[in-house]
Amino acid sequence: MIISMIVAAGRNNEIGKSDDLLCHLPADLKHFKEITSGHTVIMGRKTFESLPKGPLPNRRNIVISRNVGLKIEGAEVYPSLDYAFIKLIDENEVFIIGGAQIYEQALPIADKLYLTRIHADFPEADAFFPKIDFTVWRETSRETFFVDEKNRYSYSFIEYER
């Protein structure tokens, strides 16, 4: 199984504020959908609760929660990331989609990282992606885009492999 992480982060690894995204970047949302559709996505409970329409369509939704009685329609709930991986052993590729605590747990074992680097600072952020050790990650692709009528920040889609 390939463990991939997908995240949009500001220049200082900012990923969220008040259990929500930092900004609305339509190109990143489209990119996220293209990459994760047809795959399993793994997220923490707060990330799940921040989804505007509930479980993400055309994906197997896994929620990690310490609340053993939690039931979520359209999603599977597991008590830990390790337990989820046991249940997903036959999957080809799974995607860790947040939040900060789940990213922190998954980073040491992840194989791929899909990073949308937003070229801006977000001083109001209260959630951060863990520090990336670029001595163990190799950049495999990069596309950079500039502000346009739909996207108010410049950004880059960057892929890394371990």
C-alpha positions in Angstrom: 0.0 0.0 0.0 1.2 3.5 -0.9 0.5 6.0 1.9 0.2 9.4 0.3 -0.4 12.7 2.0 -2.2 15.6 0.3 -2.2 19.1 1.7 -2.5 22.8 0.9 -0.1 24.9 3.0 1.0 28.5 3.2 4.7 29.5 3.2 5.1 28.7 6.8 3.2 25.3 6.7 0.0 26.9 7.8 -3.0 24.7 6.9 -6.0 26.0 8.8 -7.8 28.3 11.1 -10.7 27.6 13.4 -11.2 24.1 11.9 -11.5 25.4 8.4 -9.3 25.9 5.3 -7.0 29.0 5.2 -8.5 30.3 2.0 -10.7 29.4 -0.9 -8.4 28.2 -3.8 -10.7 26.6 -6.5 -7.7 25.2 -8.5 -6.5 23.4 -5.4 -10.0 21.9 -4.7 -10.2 20.7 -8.3 -6.6 19.2 -8.0 -7.5 17.5 -4.8 -10.6 15.9 -6.3 -8.7 14.7 -9.4 -6.0 13.1 -7.3 -8.2 11.5 -4.6 -11.3 10.4 -6.6 -11.6 6.6 -6.6 -9.3 6.2 -3.6 -9.6 5.9 0.1 -9.2 9.2 2.1 -8.2 9.2 5.8 -9.0 12.1 8.1 -9.5 13.1 11.7 -12.9 13.8 13.1 -12.6 17.6 13.0 -11.5 17.5 9.4 -14.5 15.4 8.6 -16.8 17.8 10.4 -15.4 20.7 8.4 -16.5 19.1 5.1 -19.4 21.2 3.8 -21.4 18.2 2.4 -20.4 15.3 4.5 -18.5 12.3 3.1 -16.5 13.0 0.0 -18.2 11.4 -3.0 -16.5 8.7 -5.1 -14.0 8.0 -2.2 -13.9 5.6 0.7 -14.0 7.9 3.7 -12.2 6.8 6.8 -12.4 8.9 10.0 -10.0 8.5 12.9 -11.6 9.2 16.3 -10.9 8.2 19.9 -14.7 8.2 20.4 -15.3 4.4 20.1 -19.1 4.9 19.9 -19.0 7.4 17.0 -21.0 6.3 13.9 -20.9 8.4 10.7 -23.2 7.6 7.8 -21.1 7.2 4.7 -17.8 6.8 6.5 -15.9 4.2 8.5 -14.6 5.2 11.9 -11.5 3.7 13.4 -9.8 4.5 16.7 -6.3 5.0 15.3 -4.3 5.4 12.1 -2.6 2.1 12.7 -5.9 0.3 13.0 -7.1 1.9 9.8 -4.0 0.8 8.0 -4.7 -2.8 9.1 -8.2 -2.6 7.6 -6.8 -1.1 4.4 -4.0 -3.5 3.8 -5.3 -4.5 0.3 -5.6 -0.9 -0.9 -3.2 0.3 -3.6 -3.0 3.9 -2.5 -4.6 5.8 0.4 -4.6 9.5 1.0 -4.1 11.2 4.4 -6.1 14.5 4.1 -5.8 16.1 7.5 -5.9 17.5 10.1 -2.7 18.5 11.8 -2.5 15.6 14.3 -3.2 13.0 11.6 -0.5 14.5 9.3 1.9 14.5 12.3 1.3 10.8 12.9 1.4 9.8 9.2 4.5 11.9 8.0 7.1 9.4 9.3 5.5 6.5 7.3 4.2 8.3 4.2 5.6 7.4 0.8 4.3 10.4 -1.2 3.4 13.9 -0.6 1.2 16.1 -2.8 1.8 19.6 -1.6 -0.1 22.7 -2.8 2.2 25.4 -1.7 0.3 28.6 -1.4 2.6 31.5 -1.9 1.3 33.6 1.0 1.6 34.0 4.8 -1.4 33.4 7.0 -0.5 34.8 10.5 -4.0 34.0 11.8 -3.5 30.2 11.2 -3.8 27.9 14.2 -3.1 24.6 12.5 0.1 23.6 10.8 1.6 20.8 8.6 4.6 19.2 10.3 8.1 20.3 9.3 9.2 18.5 6.2 12.7 17.1 6.2 13.7 17.7 2.6 16.8 15.5 3.0 14.5 12.5 2.9 12.0 13.7 0.4 12.8 14.0 -3.4 10.8 16.4 -5.5 9.4 14.6 -8.5 7.2 17.4 -10.1 6.2 21.0 -9.8 3.8 23.3 -11.6 3.5 27.0 -10.6 0.4 29.1 -11.2 -0.2 32.8 -10.6 -3.1 34.8 -9.3 -6.1 34.8 -11.7 -9.8 35.7 -11.7 -10.7 32.6 -9.6 -7.6 32.1 -7.4 -6.4 35.0 -5.3 -3.1 33.6 -4.4 -0.2 32.2 -6.5 0.5 28.5 -5.8 2.5 25.5 -6.8 1.5 21.9 -7.1 4.5 19.9 -5.9 4.9 16.2 -5.6 7.5 14.5 -3.4 8.5 10.8 -2.9 10.5 9.3 -0.1 
